[in-house]
Amino acid sequence: MPDDDEIYDEAIGIEGHPGREHTRAELRKLRATLKTIYKFGDDREFMRFSRGIGLKEESPQFAEMVARFRTLRSGKP
């Protein structure tokens, strides 16, 4: 199975505002939400989460993260 922590860490990194540090509680909550989406959610739920953390659909990162999510969910490296 691919390293699913990779997608959690990237999504959390994208969410951050420049120069803002997240509290451990915030990071735990984001990670828990992403794990739930990864295990039980679908593409639409992941896209909704991505928009919620400030990632714009028009950005190249959005498409890249969705593609990575799909790859991880399909079990392909």
C-alpha positions as semicolon CSV with decimal commas, in nm:
position;residue;x (nm);y (nm);z (nm)
1;M;0,000;0,000;0,000
2;P;0,130;0,348;-0,083
3;D;0,235;0,583;0,190
4;D;-0,095;0,758;0,260
5;D;0,065;0,994;0,514
6;E;0,216;1,172;0,214
7;I;-0,122;1,311;0,104
8;Y;-0,211;1,419;0,460
9;D;0,114;1,609;0,500
10;E;0,079;1,783;0,162
11;A;-0,280;1,888;0,219
12;I;-0,195;2,025;0,561
13;G;0,101;2,213;0,413
14;I;-0,116;2,371;0,144
15;E;-0,372;2,482;0,399
16;G;-0,128;2,693;0,592
17;H;-0,117;3,067;0,568
18;P;0,232;3,204;0,509
19;G;0,412;3,237;0,838
20;R;0,129;3,087;1,043
21;E;0,208;2,795;1,267
22;H;-0,063;2,539;1,338
23;T;-0,127;2,415;1,684
24;R;-0,090;2,043;1,745
25;A;-0,464;2,021;1,798
26;E;-0,533;2,182;1,460
27;L;-0,293;1,945;1,287
28;R;-0,448;1,643;1,460
29;K;-0,795;1,753;1,352
30;L;-0,689;1,805;0,990
31;R;-0,510;1,470;0,982
32;A;-0,810;1,290;1,136
33;T;-1,044;1,448;0,882
34;L;-0,820;1,347;0,593
35;K;-0,787;0,991;0,722
36;T;-1,165;0,963;0,742
37;I;-1,203;1,095;0,388
38;Y;-0,932;0,858;0,267
39;K;-1,094;0,554;0,428
40;F;-1,463;0,625;0,376
41;G;-1,499;0,924;0,144
42;D;-1,481;0,980;-0,225
43;D;-1,333;1,229;-0,472
44;R;-1,607;1,483;-0,417
45;E;-1,558;1,482;-0,042
46;F;-1,181;1,524;-0,084
47;M;-1,238;1,813;-0,327
48;R;-1,479;1,978;-0,081
49;F;-1,215;1,946;0,194
50;S;-0,949;2,092;-0,037
51;R;-1,167;2,390;-0,119
52;G;-1,241;2,433;0,251
53;I;-0,873;2,469;0,334
54;G;-0,834;2,737;0,068
55;L;-0,713;2,546;-0,235
56;K;-0,865;2,692;-0,552
57;E;-1,003;2,457;-0,817
58;E;-0,819;2,652;-1,085
59;S;-0,480;2,595;-0,924
60;P;-0,245;2,325;-1,050
61;Q;-0,207;2,201;-0,692
62;F;-0,579;2,121;-0,673
63;A;-0,565;1,895;-0,978
64;E;-0,243;1,736;-0,854
65;M;-0,385;1,661;-0,509
66;V;-0,705;1,511;-0,651
67;A;-0,501;1,295;-0,890
68;R;-0,283;1,179;-0,599
69;F;-0,589;1,103;-0,390
70;R;-0,734;0,892;-0,672
71;T;-0,404;0,708;-0,720
72;L;-0,373;0,631;-0,350
73;R;-0,735;0,515;-0,332
74;S;-0,687;0,284;-0,631
75;G;-0,379;0,127;-0,469
76;K;-0,142;0,222;-0,749
77;P;0,200;0,370;-0,669
